[in-house]
Amino acid sequence: MASILVKTTDFTGLYYIAQTTYTTPILQAYIDEFEKTYIRKLLGLELGDLFIATVANNLPVGARYVNVFNPLAIQVSGLNNGVSLLQEYYTEGRIFESRGMKEILKGIIYCLYVQGTQAHHSQSGVAKSLADVGIVMTGENAARMGEIRHNGIISDWEAVQYYIHVNASTYPEYDGLQLQPKYSAIL
C-alpha cells in the first residue's frame, strides 16, 4: 500500500527512527496500517475519506484540505469567550496551534512503532533485542518515550479540530473524534 501523507523518510528530528533494510519495511507497515485510520479519526469518516481522495504526491489538493493539512495557529482572546471544543468549555483565551497534519500522523505512528517493536517473535518465542554498543531501554521505558511523543501532538490535533469547528460551513462532513492521551502502566 502506498503512503497517503507520511513516508518512511519523514521520520527525522523529533520523530527520528533508525532504519535499516530490515526495519524500514516494518515502519512502512505501521504507516500503511494506521495512517488512514488516524486521518479518519481526526476528520471523521466522511471528511477523512474526501481528504484522502484529494491527495496527490503526499499532499492534499484544494484549499479546504490544504488549510487543515498545513501548520496553523488561532488565538481566541478574552475572558468568558465561550470557546467550546469536544465537550470542553474554555472560559479564558487560548491559542490553538498545530504543526500540521503530517506531524500529527508522525507522532502517532512513532508512538505505535516504538511500542510495537520492543519485542519480536523468533523461532524460540517472543524475544527482546540486545545491543552490541549501548544499552537497550526496557520495553516500559521505550513505551513511555513513545507516549511522550503521542501526548505531545494532542494540542496539534485539537487545533485542527478547532479550526474546522469555527469554519463549520466549509466542513459540513466533519465528525472527528477526540485523541486520548496515553498513560504508562508504570505510573
C-alpha positions, 0 to 999 in steps of 0.5 A: 500500500502506498503512503497517503501523507507520511513516508518512511523518510519523514521520520527525522528530528523529533520523530527520528527512527533508525532504519535499516533494510530490515526495519524500514519495511516494518515502519512502512507497515505501521504507516500503511496500517494506521495512517488512514485510520488516524486521518479518519479519526481526526476528520471523521469518516466522511471528511477523512475519506474526501481528504484522502481522495484529494491527495496527490504526491503526499499532499492534499489538493484544494484549499479546504484540505490544504488549510487543515493539512498545513501548520496553523495557529488561532488565538481566541482572546478574552475572558468568558469567550465561550470557546467550546471544543469536544465537550470542553468549555474554555472560559479564558483565551487560548491559542490553538496551534498545530504543526500540521497534519503530517506531524500529527500522523508522525507522532502517532505512528512513532508512538505505535512503532516504538511500542510495537517493536520492543519485542519480536517473535523468533523461532524460540518465542517472543524475544527482546533485542540486545545491543552490541554498543549501548544499552537497550531501554526496557520495553516500559521505558521505550513505551513511555518515550513513545507516549511522550511523543503521542501526548505531545501532538494532542494540542496539534490535533485539537487545533485542527479540530478547532479550526474546522469547528469555527469554519463549520460551513466549509466542513459540513462532513466533519465528525472527528473524534477526540485523541486520548492521551496515553498513560504508562502502566508504570505510573 
